[in-house]
Amino acid sequence: MEAILPRVFASDPSLTAVVASAAGVEDIDMSILGDALHNNRTITSIDLSNNSIGPTGTDALCQALKSDNVVAAVDLSYNQIGWMGGDMMADVLQSTATLTAVNLSSNQLGPDGAESLAAAFKWNTLVRELRVASNHFSSDSSLALLQVLRDHQALVTLDMSHNLVDDRGVIALTEGRDEASEVAELILAGNVITDAGVAALANALTTNTALTALNLSRNCFTGEGGEALASAVAKNATLRTLDLSSNFLGDAAGIALAEAVAHHPRLTEVLVSDCQFGPATATALATALSANATVARLDVSSNSISATGAAALATALAVNTALTDLNVSLASLGDEGVAALAQGLVANATVASLSLAGNAVSDAGAAPLAQALTTNRGLQTLNLSGNALGDGAAESLATALANNSTLSVVDLSLNLIGDAGATAWADLLPLTTSLTRVTLSNNALGAVGGAALGTALRLNRSITVLDLSGNAVGDVGAASIAAALAENAVLETLALVQCSISNLGALALADAVATTTTLKALDLTLNTIQATGEAALRDAAARNASVSVDVSCQPGRDWDDGDGDSDDDGLWLGAWRRSTGAAAHWNVDPLSSAIAK
């Protein structure tokens, strides 16, 4: 953030946004930013999410927001502003002439913060987007806020997730509300809404013409509420995204919802993970997909779909041309169900992302899937994590992908793949030009498999992210991968967490880190690297500022931190570095975050 402060002070016309998310911003930094923002006439958006801003820093920002500026959007989510900071922001909202989007999620505002916001919105008429999720509101304070927001005519997006919103709050929001309401996105996930509250929402939905996204996931309603919503959805022509995941719906509500989906003119996302559905709902949804021409994303994961439901979905895939994202993870498919879906993929050219994680798929189920991949030209992302795939599955998939030019992301983590399977994938790497992200973490690879993959990386020209974490590739595998980095010109993110790497492997990787021009993130946490190996990596990271290296939490390390004990303080080294700023010259950026993105 330091680099942009002079431009903020100077009202540089080319700078319209302050973006400092996860930048280690604290209260002391906020006083400087606040001074810079006073009378600034160019900044319209401020993103300070995921920092350590408290009430003092919030006060500095709020004083600036009350000055003559043009800030329209503020994101303070995932900070520590508390009820005092919430009260300060509420004061700004009462007088602002420019703010239209405010995100205060995950700030521990508490009931007092909610009531302050309720008081502010009695006066505010400008805010169009309000996100206050996960703030420890009480049911009563959530009710107070929703009662006020009911009459706020400008609001387009409202996120009140995880705030103990109950039926009273939902009824207050919908009862007597002007049918011309502009709310287009309503997120009430993770609350305590039951059938009564859902019935009120369903009643409003039958006449509402503005709402396009409704998220009621992780609440407490049953099939009664689900059927009421299904009936409302059938009468509503504007809804595009519907998330009912993790509620107690059952097949009767599932079938009713499928019938509503079948001919809905605009629905694009239907998310019904963990809704206690069985094969009957899956079959009904398959019938709906055969008729529907708009749904692009369907999530039926964590339901007991079984092979029967999978077969019905496969039939739909053969004729549907709209669906691009299908999640049937944790759905009790087994080999038979995956084989059925594979047949559907042969005739389908539009599904780009398919998740089959956690379905007890073995080598037998992987074989027909691999065969389908030799002809399918639509699939780009495939998730097979958490199954029972062994070397046979890895070999058949590798063989198939040698003739596939569209699949780019493959997740085979948490399986039983050993060195033979890794060697088969090593044979694939020089041939593929489409694969960009490969995850083989938590399998049974050893030094042989690690070394084979390392050798293959020398010739690969497409993979940018590789995760081998949780495999005992050891120093031999690490050295092979390190040697490959000298020749590989595309790999950007490499995860070798808990890979039995000691000093020898660390020294080899340090040499690679010092000279690489493409690698950006290397995660070596939870290995057995000693002080000399860590020092080498430290020196390499200092010399090559483009690479982020994380070697924190090395089990068994005895770090003398001066506390007089002999515990393994190395386990807490990463946390210590981040809390004290000692990691700055390391360019530390945990690889897990990079992979998640």
SVG drawing of the C-alpha trace seen along z (x, -y; Angstrom):
<svg xmlns="http://www.w3.org/2000/svg" viewBox="-48 -18 72 71">
<polyline fill="none" stroke="black" stroke-width="0.4" points="0.0,0.0 2.9,-2.3 3.6,-2.6 0.1,-4.1 -0.1,-6.5 1.6,-9.4 -0.8,-9.0 -3.8,-9.0 -2.5,-12.2 -2.0,-13.8 -5.4,-12.7 -3.8,-11.0 -6.6,-10.8 -5.3,-7.4 -5.8,-5.9 -9.4,-5.1 -9.1,-2.2 -7.2,-1.3 -6.7,2.4 -4.9,3.7 -6.6,7.0 -4.5,9.4 -1.7,6.8 -1.0,6.8 -2.7,3.4 -3.0,2.4 -4.5,-0.6 -1.3,-2.6 -1.4,-2.3 -5.0,-3.4 -4.1,-6.8 -1.9,-7.5 -4.4,-6.3 -7.1,-8.3 -5.0,-11.5 -4.4,-10.6 -8.1,-10.2 -9.1,-13.5 -10.4,-15.6 -9.2,-13.0 -11.3,-13.3 -10.3,-10.2 -10.7,-7.1 -14.0,-5.5 -13.3,-2.0 -11.4,-0.8 -10.7,2.8 -9.1,3.4 -10.4,6.9 -8.5,9.6 -6.3,7.3 -5.9,6.5 -7.9,3.3 -9.5,2.5 -11.7,-0.4 -8.9,-2.9 -8.1,-2.3 -11.8,-2.3 -12.1,-5.7 -9.4,-7.1 -11.1,-5.7 -14.5,-7.0 -13.2,-10.5 -11.9,-10.5 -15.2,-9.1 -17.0,-12.1 -14.7,-14.5 -15.2,-15.7 -14.5,-12.5 -16.1,-10.3 -15.7,-6.9 -18.6,-4.6 -17.5,-1.2 -15.8,-0.1 -14.8,3.5 -13.7,4.0 -14.6,7.7 -12.5,10.1 -11.0,7.4 -11.5,6.8 -13.5,3.5 -16.0,4.8 -19.1,3.0 -17.3,-0.2 -16.1,-0.2 -19.6,0.8 -21.0,-2.2 -18.5,-4.4 -19.5,-3.0 -23.1,-3.4 -22.5,-7.1 -20.9,-7.4 -23.9,-5.7 -26.3,-8.3 -24.5,-11.2 -22.7,-9.8 -23.6,-11.2 -21.5,-8.7 -21.3,-5.3 -23.4,-2.7 -21.6,0.6 -20.4,1.6 -19.0,5.0 -18.5,5.4 -18.7,9.2 -16.8,11.2 -16.0,8.3 -17.6,9.3 -20.0,6.4 -22.4,8.2 -25.9,7.1 -24.8,3.6 -23.3,3.2 -26.5,4.5 -28.6,2.1 -26.3,-0.8 -26.7,0.2 -30.5,0.4 -30.5,-3.2 -28.4,-4.3 -30.6,-2.8 -33.6,-4.7 -31.8,-7.6 -29.7,-6.1 -31.2,-6.0 -28.2,-5.4 -26.6,-2.0 -27.3,0.6 -25.1,3.4 -24.8,4.4 -22.8,7.4 -22.7,8.1 -22.4,11.8 -20.9,13.7 -21.0,10.8 -22.5,12.6 -25.8,10.8 -28.5,12.0 -31.9,13.0 -33.4,9.9 -30.8,7.5 -31.0,9.2 -34.8,8.7 -34.3,5.0 -32.0,4.5 -34.3,6.5 -37.3,4.5 -35.6,1.3 -34.1,2.7 -37.6,3.9 -38.4,0.3 -35.0,-0.6 -35.8,-1.1 -32.3,-1.3 -30.9,2.0 -30.0,4.5 -27.7,7.0 -28.2,8.1 -26.0,10.7 -27.1,11.5 -25.6,15.0 -24.6,16.6 -26.3,14.1 -29.1,16.1 -31.7,14.7 -34.9,16.6 -38.5,16.8 -39.4,13.4 -36.6,11.7 -37.6,13.2 -41.3,12.4 -40.3,8.8 -38.3,8.5 -41.0,9.8 -44.3,8.8 -45.8,5.7 -42.8,5.2 -43.3,3.2 -43.6,5.6 -41.4,3.1 -38.5,3.9 -35.1,3.8 -33.4,6.5 -31.8,8.8 -29.5,10.9 -30.6,12.2 -28.1,14.3 -29.4,15.8 -27.2,18.8 -26.3,20.4 -29.2,19.1 -32.1,20.7 -34.9,20.2 -37.6,22.9 -40.6,23.8 -42.6,20.7 -39.9,18.3 -39.4,20.1 -43.2,20.0 -43.1,16.2 -40.3,16.0 -42.0,18.3 -45.2,16.2 -43.2,13.1 -41.3,14.8 -44.5,15.6 -45.0,11.9 -41.4,10.6 -39.9,9.6 -36.5,8.3 -34.8,11.2 -32.3,13.1 -30.3,14.9 -31.6,16.6 -29.3,18.4 -31.0,20.3 -28.3,22.9 -27.5,24.3 -30.8,23.4 -33.4,25.5 -36.3,26.0 -37.7,29.3 -39.6,30.7 -42.6,28.5 -40.6,25.3 -38.9,26.9 -42.2,27.7 -43.5,24.1 -40.3,22.7 -40.7,25.1 -44.2,23.9 -43.0,20.3 -40.1,20.9 -42.5,22.4 -44.4,19.1 -41.3,16.8 -39.7,15.9 -36.7,13.9 -34.7,16.1 -31.3,17.2 -29.5,18.7 -31.1,20.9 -29.1,22.4 -31.0,24.7 -28.0,26.8 -27.8,28.5 -31.4,28.4 -33.8,31.3 -35.8,31.4 -36.2,35.1 -37.4,36.5 -40.9,35.1 -39.5,31.5 -36.7,32.6 -39.1,33.9 -41.3,30.8 -38.2,28.6 -37.2,30.6 -40.6,30.0 -40.2,26.3 -36.7,26.3 -37.8,28.2 -39.4,25.2 -38.0,22.3 -37.0,19.6 -34.0,18.2 -32.6,20.4 -28.8,21.0 -27.6,22.4 -29.4,25.0 -27.4,25.9 -29.0,28.6 -26.0,30.3 -26.8,32.3 -30.6,32.2 -31.3,35.8 -32.2,36.6 -32.1,40.1 -32.3,41.7 -35.9,40.4 -34.9,36.8 -31.9,37.4 -34.1,39.0 -36.6,36.1 -33.7,33.6 -32.4,35.6 -35.9,35.4 -35.8,31.6 -32.4,31.3 -33.6,33.0 -36.2,30.2 -34.4,27.2 -32.2,25.0 -30.8,22.6 -29.4,24.4 -25.6,24.3 -24.6,25.4 -26.1,28.3 -24.7,29.4 -26.3,32.6 -23.3,33.6 -23.6,35.2 -26.9,36.9 -27.5,40.6 -27.9,40.4 -26.5,43.9 -25.9,45.6 -29.5,45.4 -29.6,41.7 -26.3,41.4 -27.7,43.5 -30.6,41.1 -28.3,38.1 -26.2,39.7 -29.2,40.0 -29.8,36.3 -26.2,35.4 -26.7,37.1 -29.3,34.5 -28.7,31.4 -26.6,28.6 -26.8,26.0 -25.1,27.7 -21.4,26.8 -20.8,27.6 -21.9,30.8 -21.1,31.8 -22.0,35.3 -19.3,35.7 -20.1,37.8 -23.2,39.3 -22.7,43.0 -22.1,43.6 -19.5,46.4 -18.0,47.8 -21.3,48.5 -22.5,44.9 -19.3,43.4 -19.4,45.8 -22.9,44.7 -21.9,41.0 -18.9,41.8 -21.3,43.0 -23.2,39.7 -19.9,37.8 -19.2,39.6 -22.2,37.8 -21.9,34.5 -19.8,31.6 -20.8,28.9 -20.0,30.1 -16.7,28.4 -16.4,29.2 -17.2,32.6 -16.7,33.5 -16.8,37.2 -15.0,36.9 -15.7,39.3 -17.6,41.9 -15.6,45.0 -14.5,45.3 -11.9,47.9 -9.7,48.8 -12.7,50.6 -14.8,47.4 -11.9,45.3 -11.5,47.4 -14.7,46.4 -14.2,42.8 -10.8,42.9 -12.2,44.3 -14.8,41.5 -12.0,38.9 -10.4,40.2 -13.4,38.8 -14.9,36.1 -13.8,32.7 -15.8,30.5 -14.5,31.4 -11.9,29.0 -11.9,29.8 -12.1,33.3 -12.2,33.9 -11.6,37.6 -10.2,36.9 -11.1,39.0 -11.8,42.2 -10.0,45.6 -8.0,45.1 -4.8,47.1 -2.0,47.4 -4.3,49.0 -6.6,46.0 -3.7,43.6 -2.3,45.5 -5.6,45.7 -6.3,42.0 -2.8,41.0 -3.1,43.1 -6.5,41.4 -5.2,37.9 -2.4,38.4 -5.1,38.2 -7.1,35.4 -6.5,31.8 -9.1,30.1 -8.8,31.3 -6.7,28.7 -7.3,29.4 -7.2,32.8 -7.5,33.6 -6.4,37.1 -5.7,36.3 -6.5,38.7 -6.3,41.9 -4.1,44.9 -1.8,44.1 1.8,45.3 5.0,45.1 3.7,47.1 0.9,44.7 3.1,41.7 5.5,43.1 2.5,43.4 1.8,39.7 5.4,38.9 5.2,40.5 2.2,38.2 3.7,34.9 6.0,34.4 3.0,35.1 0.3,33.0 -0.2,29.4 -3.6,28.8 -3.0,29.8 -2.3,26.8 -3.1,27.9 -2.4,31.4 -3.0,32.5 -1.6,35.8 -1.4,35.0 -2.0,37.6 -1.4,40.7 1.3,43.4 4.0,42.0 7.6,42.6 11.1,41.5 10.7,43.4 7.5,41.7 8.7,38.3 11.9,38.7 10.0,39.8 7.7,36.8 10.7,34.5 12.4,35.8 9.2,35.4 8.8,31.8 11.9,30.9 10.0,31.5 6.5,30.3 5.3,27.0 1.8,26.6 1.5,27.4 1.6,24.2 0.4,25.8 1.6,29.1 0.7,30.5 2.5,33.6 2.0,32.9 1.6,35.8 3.7,38.2 7.0,39.6 9.0,38.4 11.9,37.6 15.2,36.0 15.6,38.0 12.3,36.8 12.9,33.3 16.4,33.2 14.9,34.5 12.2,31.8 14.7,29.2 16.8,30.1 13.7,29.9 13.0,26.3 16.2,25.2 14.7,26.2 11.0,25.9 9.6,22.6 6.0,22.8 5.6,24.1 4.5,21.4 3.2,23.1 4.7,26.2 3.4,27.8 5.7,30.3 4.1,30.2 4.9,33.2 7.0,35.0 9.7,36.4 12.2,33.9 15.3,33.2 18.3,31.0 19.6,32.6 16.4,32.0 16.1,28.5 19.6,27.6 18.8,28.8 15.5,26.8 17.3,23.7 19.6,23.8 16.5,23.9 14.8,21.1 17.8,18.8 17.8,19.1 14.2,19.9 12.5,17.2 9.0,18.8 8.3,20.4 6.3,18.0 5.3,20.1 7.0,23.1 5.4,24.7 7.7,27.0 5.9,26.9 5.8,30.0 9.0,31.6 12.2,32.4 14.4,29.6 17.1,28.6 18.7,25.2 21.2,25.4 18.6,26.3 16.3,23.5 19.2,21.0 19.9,22.0 16.2,21.5 16.2,18.2 19.2,17.0 17.7,18.2 14.4,16.4 16.3,13.2 18.2,13.3 15.1,14.1 12.3,11.8 9.8,13.3 9.5,16.6 7.5,17.1 8.8,19.9 7.2,21.4 9.2,23.8 7.4,23.2 6.4,26.0 9.2,28.4 8.4,31.3 11.2,32.1 12.9,28.8 14.1,27.4 14.2,23.7 15.7,21.7 13.3,18.8 14.6,17.8 11.7,19.1 13.8,21.4 12.1,24.6 13.1,27.3 9.9,27.6 9.7,27.8 9.2,24.1 9.8,24.7 6.2,25.9 5.1,22.4 7.7,20.7 5.4,19.7 2.9,18.1 5.6,16.3 7.1,14.9 3.7,13.6 2.8,12.0 6.2,10.2 6.8,9.3 10.0,11.4 8.8,13.2 8.8,10.1 12.3,10.6 11.4,14.3 8.6,13.3 6.5,15.8 3.1,16.5 1.6,19.9 1.2,22.0 -2.1,23.4 -3.6,19.9 -2.2,19.8 -3.6,23.2 -7.0,22.3 -7.2,19.4"/>
</svg>
